[in-house]
Amino acid sequence: MRVTYTLTMEAVCPVDKKKDVYEVEVISDRTIPVEDILRLTKDQPEAFQETLTENLARLLGARVISTGWHSGVKTVCEA
């Protein structure tokens, strides 16, 4: 089985303090309660996209892909 959860997540860049919005995919071979995903993606601290993606993957035990734009640069992170 393969399950893909797609959502939007917001965080603040630690460099320029601007809000960034990321499209996030959580890909798992098992069911993850949506409430768990929402709890872990809500109220993010200041952090780089790469760090947020790695942390979410570790906490959920799943593959995570985040896509976002910052200062005109599209960044895609996979963990």
Secondary structure, DSSP 4 states (H G I P E B T S, - for coil): --EEEEEEEEEE-TTT--EEEEEEEEEESS---HHHHHHHHSS--S--HHHHHHHHHHHHTSEEEEEEEETTEEEEEE-
